[in-house]
């Protein structure tokens, strides 16, 4: 039986952990995850999805705020597991910890490496209009997502996909690809492939300023990509009619318009179309003005019968 220490935190990682637990050939000795965090408006202290899976299966859980130099790191080293498997753990692992794995330390990464190393690969793939992304399983090294590749599988990004749907799809792919890869790795049947450093791109954690949509420099298609990349959190926003307004769902249109960016192109009972850069147009489908609930554009326009005339400048910086 191959012993494993699993390290991960979000929902993406939970099915991957569960699949290892369910396989009789693997012994998950411990799970390392982020400390419980306060969640929601009521700030309820909540265990990570990975911890919830571990607790359900009565597997010991370690929750260091920072793994490097912690007592928990020494506990993992003392276990001398055959494998360390990580999936969206969110911290660098010291070389001393990586070397504790007798066979190797591997990571399930949510991109087609060497593209999109870093903490937000799914968001950047969608935001940049990529047509596909995928999973890469790599050896872990101290440098971020830079290890040699053991396996890779691509999947398409559909026009209606957002970060939430892609994480769910990639979690399934990551689970299946890991289960197919580990037996070959354990048997010594895989030759790892170095990453092409000339093709490396990065996907750092999303910053607050990246949440704001710029109708004056972005086309309708680019705005749609940004909106989907920021959904289900943190949600992209713009300044609409003087209010900070979250954009939950939009549709880029194929028509070319005369109006300047940020001006109303068309308004009906069920439609509000705004001009974006390069004379492109965007229909707002679901929005959320500051301090109000999310609503369809039809419901929003019911309360704005005397606003949003054609040519009116309704988007401001």
N, C-alpha and C positions, 0 to 999 in steps of 0.2 A: 504494500500500500504506500502511495506517495504522499508525504506530508506537505501541507501547504499552510502558509500564513497569507491571508487575504487582506488587502488594504484598499479601501474605497469609501465613498460617502453618499453620493446622490442616488436617485432612482435609477439612473443609467446603470449603476454598478450592481444594484440589488439582484436582478435576475441572473447576472453572471455569477455572483456568489452562490445563489440558490442552486444553480446547475452543478457547481462543484460539490456542494454538500450532498446532492442527490446521487452522485456517482460513487458506487462502492469502492472503486479503485483509488479514491482520494480521501485523505484524512485532513480536514480543515481544523488545524490545531488552535488557531486564534484569528480574530478579526480586529484590525486596527482601523478606526474611523474617527472623524472629527467629534469634538465634544458636543453634547446636546446644546441646541440653540433655541432662543425664544423666537416663536413664529407667530405671524398674524397680528391683528390689531390688539388682541388680548395678551400678546406676548407669552403664549403658552410654551413652556420648556418642552421641546420635542426632540426625540431621538432621530438620528439619520435613518433613511430607508435601509441602509446596509446594517446598521445596528439592530433594527427591527427584525431583519431576517436572521441575524446571528442569535439574538435572544430567543426567537421562536424555536431554534434548533439547539438551544442550550450550549452554544459555543462561546468560550471566553471572549470578552470584548475589552480592548485597550483603547483609551481615548485621550491621548496626549494633545495638549494645545499645540505643541511643536514636537515633532518626533525626534529631531536631532538632539543628541545628548540627554534624552529623557530616560527615566527608569523603564518606561515601556519599550524603548528601543533595545535596551539591554535584555529585557524579557524575550523579545523576538530573537535576538542573537543567541541567547541561551537555548532556545528551542532547536536551533540548527535545522530548520525545515529544509526539505528537498527543494521546494519552490517558494518564492515570494511572488504573488500575483497581485498587481495593482490595476485599478480601473477608476479613474477620476478621483484619486485620493486628495490631490490638491496641495501636496508639499514635496519638496525635494527630499530624496532619501540619501543619507550619507553613504559613502563608499563602504565603510565598515559594516553597515547594515546590509547592503547589497551582497557583500561577500559572504554573509551568513548563509545564504541559500546554496545548498550543496550542488544542485543542478543548475540553477540560474534564477534570476529575478526578471520577470517579464511584465510588460505593461500592455493593456488593451486601450489603444488610443483612437479617438474618434475623428480621424482624418486619413487621407491618402498621403502619408508621409513620403517625401520630406516636406510636402506642403502643409502649412498650418500647424507648426509646432506651437505649444502653449495651451493656455487655459480655456480658450473660447473657440475651438476649431469649427464647431458646428455653426455658431453665429456668423463667423467670418465667411464661411463657405456660402451661406445663404445671402449674406449682405453683398458679397462680391459677384453674385449672379452665377455661381458655379452650377453646372448641370449635373454634377455628381460629387459624391463624397464617399466615405467608406470607413473601414476599420483597418488599422495596421497593428499587428502584434510585434513588439520589439523587445530586445534585451534592454534592461534598464542600465543607464550609466548616470553619472552625476550631472552631466550636461542635459538640459531640458529636452526630452523627446528626441534625443540624438542617437540612440542605440541602433545596432544592426537589426534589420527587419527579418522576422521569422515567417510571417504570412500577411497577406493583404487581400481585401475583398471590397469591391466598389459597388455602390448602389446609386440609382438616380435620385436627384432632387426634383420632385414634381412641382408644377407651378403653384400649387396650393399648400405646399409643405411649409411649416414654420419650425422654429427651433424645438418646440415641444414634440411635434410629430417625428422629426428626424432623430431626436434623442431616443424615442421609443423604437424606431426602426433599427437604429444603430446598436441599441442594446441587444436586440435579438441577433443581429449579425455578429456582434462581438461575442456573445455567448456561444453561438454555434461554431464560429471560427476558432475560438479558444479550445473548445472541446475537441475539435478536429486536429489542432496543432499540438496540444500537450503530449499525446501519446508518441508522436514522432520526435518531439523534443526529448522526452524521457529516454527513448530508444536510441538517441544519437543519430537520427535519420534526417535531420534538417541542417542544411548549410545556410547560415545567416548571410544576408545581403547588406552591405554597407549602404547608407543613404548617400545620395548624390548631393553634396554640399552646395553645388551651384544652383540647385533647384529649391533650396530651403526658403520658406516663407514663415511668418510668425502670426500668431493670433493671441495677442495679450488680452487680459481681462478687460471686458467692456467698461469704458469710462462713462460717467454721467453725461458728458458733452456729446457722446456718440448717440445718445437717445433722441436728440433733437433733429427733426427733419428740416432740410433746407430746400424749400421749393424753388429758390432762386438759382441754385447751382446744380440741383439734381433733377434728372428726368423722371417722368412718371414711373418708368420701369425700375429705376434705381430706388425711388421712394418705396415702391412695393417690396423690393428686396429688403430694405431696411426695416420696414414694418414687420415683415415676417421673421426677420432675424431677431427682433426684440420681443417677439411673442412666444411664450406666455408671460415673460418677464424680461426686462423691466417695463416694457411697452414704450414705443416711440411716441413722440409728441410734437406738436407745432403750436404756434400762436394763432388761433382762429377767432376772428371777431373780438380781438383783444384779450382772449382768455387762453391760458395754457390748456390744451386739449389733447388727450391721448388718442392716437390713431390705432384702433384695434384691427380694422380690416379695410383695405382699399382695393381698387381695381384699376390698373393702368389701361388706358384706352388707346386704340390704334389711330385715332383721328389726329390731325394737325390743326392747331387752333391759332387764332389771331391775338387773343388776349395775352397780356404780360403775365409773368409768373406771379402766382398768388391771387390772381383775379378770378372772379366767377365766370365760368364758361356757360353753364347751364344749370337751371334750377326747376324742378318739378315737385310734385307732392312726394315723390319717392326717390329723387335723385338730386345730388349736389356734386357738380363737376368743377374742379379747380384746375387752372393752368399751372404747369410746372415748367422747368427749364426746357429750352430748345423747342418751344411751342408744342410741348406734349401736354396731355390732359389726364387727370386722375379723378376717379369717382370715389367719394368717401362713403363707405358702407356702414361701418360701426365706429362710433367715436365716444369719448367720455370727457365732457367739459370738467374743469377743476371743481371738486366738491360735489359732483353729481354722479349718479350711476351710469354705467355703460348703457348705451342705447343705439337703436338702429337709426339710420339717417332719416327714415320716415318719421319716427317719433320725434327726433330732434327738430325737424323742419315744421312739425305741427305747432311748435312754440315759437317759430321765427317767421311768421307769415309776411312780415313787412321788411325782412332783411334778405341779404344775398341776391341783389339784383345783378343782372349780367354786366360785366365790366367792373363791378365793385371790388376794391382791393381789400380782401378779407384775411389774407395771410400776411403777417408782418414778422420781422426778425426779432 
